[in-house]
Amino acid sequence: MTALKVLISGSGIAGPALGLWLGRAGHDVTIVERDMEARTGGQAVDVRGAARTVLERMGLMADVIAAGLHEAGFAYVGRRGDVDVRVPVTAFGGDGIVAEVEIFRGALSEILRDAALAHVTERRGDSITSLVQHERGVRVAFAHGEEQEFDLVVGAEGTRSQVRRLAFDAPTAVRPIGAIMSYFSTPLSAPERGWFHMHSAPGRRMAAVRPNLDGGTTALLSFATGAGAAAAARGAVLPRTLADQHALLRSVFTGVGWLAPKLLDAMPHASDFHVDELAQVRLGGWSRGRIVLVGDAAHSPSPLTGMGTSLALVGAYVLAGELTRAAGDHRIAFARYEQVMRDYVRRGQQLPPGGVDGFLPRTRLAIGARNASMRAMTSPPLSRLMSRVFSQSDGFDLPDYGRP
Ligand SMILES: Cc1cc2nc3c(=O)[nH]c(=O)nc-3n(C[C@H](O)[C@H](O)[C@H](O)COP(=O)(O)OP(=O)(O)OC[C@H]3O[C@@H](n4cnc5c(N)ncnc54)[C@H](O)[C@@H]3O)c2cc1C
């Protein structure tokens, strides 16, 4: 097979994973990443089902487990921190809401990037500004002023992909699901060692803390923007400046008990504060000629599903495998990639029962009902059924493309 010159934009999860597979297969791969410095930490993500097999085939599973969070599970807690429902990580066959393989997104990205660097060229602190396709390739202009020719260009820049914006006429691809989520590190220690604690407040608000490896915690503050949301949150649009984002969170979380006041106090001191409007990406097709999307750029399922990382890892594996199988013919490979992935993505994009309302219940009564149904789901007869439901939504018959 002739080696292809491939440009991948974005070095999160899908980008370095694809770079590793294509580089190992002998292609000439460049990864361009907008951020100068790799972002460590961030939110915890879980790796499920077929994605675990992908990491094993990459030879990286041991590294991922060593860097993992090893959480005991999650608990819904009341205003005073009293545990109402406890869901251990082993519930639902290890693939439940908190899965057995949990790792910080930044740590997973670093493991993938370190492995890929032996096979790819990296261009950090730069980004694509224009893409012009012609019969034999794609002419790419970079923000730093240079222009280069590539055989293929891959957009792996997450939900708000630049490649998608430049090459796909898809202004409605990003579909907000009606919630805003922020996360940041705090020096507060976890209320209970190894446990992820979540506190829901009426008005569709949720505060949570997750243990970090350094003894501190990652705080999560999330709220709905639609009907039934707290007054300050109703119809809220994410402000642009950090100060305004902090002010919005402070006003939405006024009156929320538990650790919420301490988390709000810690928020301005966090160096890794991040806030985003939760959204899914839905697109009719994932390629245009020689340009293709992978991971969240193609099909973000939103953090609510816990499937984004798995879809990104599996998508990168399938895209690389189909390119090899088609001996580098991108037309055949891109069509097959989509055929193989579509149903898995469709299931991965299904929001958990109750959707945003289930995640952020409106009233005290609804919070109680959600907790009661979670308690029932973890009881023996139902938990077996739920394990099957979780494994079906994660289930995917991973093709074997052989070892590059
Ligand atoms: C709070 C939260 C919790 C989550 N929990 C889970 C979970 O439990 N399980 C799960 O599977 N998933 C979870 N996710 C989702 C998961 O993080 C994503 O699905 C996954 O990271 C997608 O990988 P990606 O490589 O497609 O995109 P990303 O990881 O977003 O990486 C994109 C990369 O592209 C770079 N980039 C962006 N724009 C440009 C540009 N113009 N030029 C060059 N580079 C660019 C970015 O800097 C980044 O490095 C969660 C997400 C959040 C926010």
The ligand as an SDF file (V2000), in Angstrom:
LIG
                    3D

 53 58  0  0  0  0  0  0  0  0999 V2000
  -17.5280   16.8320   32.1220 C   0  0  0  0  0  0  0  0  0  0  0  0
  -17.3100   15.7840   31.0800 C   0  0  0  0  0  0  0  0  0  0  0  0
  -17.4260   14.4570   31.4360 C   0  0  0  0  0  0  0  0  0  0  0  0
  -17.2350   13.4710   30.4870 C   0  0  0  0  0  0  0  0  0  0  0  0
  -17.3650   12.1840   30.8650 N   0  0  0  0  0  0  0  0  0  0  0  0
  -17.1750   11.2160   29.9680 C   0  0  0  0  0  0  0  0  0  0  0  0
  -17.2580    9.8540   30.3490 C   0  0  0  0  0  0  0  0  0  0  0  0
  -17.4960    9.5160   31.4960 O   0  0  0  0  0  0  0  0  0  0  0  0
  -17.0600    8.9170   29.4150 N   0  0  0  0  0  0  0  0  0  0  0  0
  -16.7770    9.2490   28.1310 C   0  0  0  0  0  0  0  0  0  0  0  0
  -16.6120    8.3280   27.3100 O   0  0  0  0  0  0  0  0  0  0  0  0
  -16.6740   10.5210   27.7240 N   0  0  0  0  0  0  0  0  0  0  0  0
  -16.8660   11.5060   28.6070 C   0  0  0  0  0  0  0  0  0  0  0  0
  -16.7620   12.8080   28.2120 N   0  0  0  0  0  0  0  0  0  0  0  0
  -16.5670   13.1150   26.7870 C   0  0  0  0  0  0  0  0  0  0  0  0
  -15.1460   12.9480   26.3320 C   0  0  0  0  0  0  0  0  0  0  0  0
  -14.2840   13.8240   27.0210 O   0  0  0  0  0  0  0  0  0  0  0  0
  -15.1070   13.2010   24.8240 C   0  0  0  0  0  0  0  0  0  0  0  0
  -16.1240   12.4570   24.2010 O   0  0  0  0  0  0  0  0  0  0  0  0
  -13.7710   12.7900   24.2410 C   0  0  0  0  0  0  0  0  0  0  0  0
  -12.7480   13.5350   24.8420 O   0  0  0  0  0  0  0  0  0  0  0  0
  -13.7840   13.0080   22.7150 C   0  0  0  0  0  0  0  0  0  0  0  0
  -12.4900   12.9220   22.1910 O   0  0  0  0  0  0  0  0  0  0  0  0
  -12.0770   13.7460   20.8950 P   0  0  0  0  0  0  0  0  0  0  0  0
  -10.6530   13.4000   20.6450 O   0  0  0  0  0  0  0  0  0  0  0  0
  -13.0800   13.5120   19.8290 O   0  0  0  0  0  0  0  0  0  0  0  0
  -12.2110   15.2760   21.2920 O   0  0  0  0  0  0  0  0  0  0  0  0
  -11.4790   16.0910   22.4470 P   0  0  0  0  0  0  0  0  0  0  0  0
  -11.0650   15.2130   23.5540 O   0  0  0  0  0  0  0  0  0  0  0  0
  -12.3910   17.2320   22.7460 O   0  0  0  0  0  0  0  0  0  0  0  0
  -10.1400   16.6330   21.7880 O   0  0  0  0  0  0  0  0  0  0  0  0
  -10.1350   17.6410   20.8140 C   0  0  0  0  0  0  0  0  0  0  0  0
   -8.7260   18.2360   20.6920 C   0  0  0  0  0  0  0  0  0  0  0  0
   -8.7150   19.1250   19.5850 O   0  0  0  0  0  0  0  0  0  0  0  0
   -8.0690   20.3330   19.9720 C   0  0  0  0  0  0  0  0  0  0  0  0
   -8.6190   21.3950   19.1280 N   0  0  0  0  0  0  0  0  0  0  0  0
   -9.8090   22.0050   19.2370 C   0  0  0  0  0  0  0  0  0  0  0  0
   -9.9640   22.9110   18.2450 N   0  0  0  0  0  0  0  0  0  0  0  0
   -8.8340   22.8610   17.5040 C   0  0  0  0  0  0  0  0  0  0  0  0
   -8.4000   23.5440   16.3370 C   0  0  0  0  0  0  0  0  0  0  0  0
   -9.1600   24.4750   15.7450 N   0  0  0  0  0  0  0  0  0  0  0  0
   -7.1940   23.2320   15.8100 N   0  0  0  0  0  0  0  0  0  0  0  0
   -6.3980   22.2840   16.3940 C   0  0  0  0  0  0  0  0  0  0  0  0
   -6.7660   21.6200   17.5230 N   0  0  0  0  0  0  0  0  0  0  0  0
   -7.9620   21.8900   18.0530 C   0  0  0  0  0  0  0  0  0  0  0  0
   -8.4040   20.4820   21.4430 C   0  0  0  0  0  0  0  0  0  0  0  0
   -7.4790   21.3340   22.1020 O   0  0  0  0  0  0  0  0  0  0  0  0
   -8.2960   19.0240   21.9130 C   0  0  0  0  0  0  0  0  0  0  0  0
   -6.9670   18.6930   22.2510 O   0  0  0  0  0  0  0  0  0  0  0  0
  -16.9240   13.8160   29.1260 C   0  0  0  0  0  0  0  0  0  0  0  0
  -16.7760   15.1620   28.7690 C   0  0  0  0  0  0  0  0  0  0  0  0
  -16.9830   16.1400   29.7190 C   0  0  0  0  0  0  0  0  0  0  0  0
  -16.8300   17.5820   29.3010 C   0  0  0  0  0  0  0  0  0  0  0  0
  1  2  1  0
  2  3  1  0
  2 52  2  0
  3  4  2  0
  4  5  1  0
  4 50  1  0
  5  6  2  0
  6  7  1  0
  6 13  1  0
  7  8  2  0
  7  9  1  0
  9 10  1  0
 10 11  2  0
 10 12  1  0
 12 13  2  0
 13 14  1  0
 14 15  1  0
 14 50  1  0
 15 16  1  0
 16 17  1  0
 16 18  1  0
 18 19  1  0
 18 20  1  0
 20 21  1  0
 20 22  1  0
 22 23  1  0
 23 24  1  0
 24 25  2  0
 24 26  1  0
 24 27  1  0
 27 28  1  0
 28 29  2  0
 28 30  1  0
 28 31  1  0
 31 32  1  0
 32 33  1  0
 33 34  1  0
 33 48  1  0
 34 35  1  0
 35 36  1  0
 35 46  1  0
 36 37  1  0
 36 45  1  0
 37 38  2  0
 38 39  1  0
 39 40  1  0
 39 45  2  0
 40 41  1  0
 40 42  2  0
 42 43  1  0
 43 44  2  0
 44 45  1  0
 46 47  1  0
 46 48  1  0
 48 49  1  0
 50 51  2  0
 51 52  1  0
 52 53  1  0
M  END
$$$$
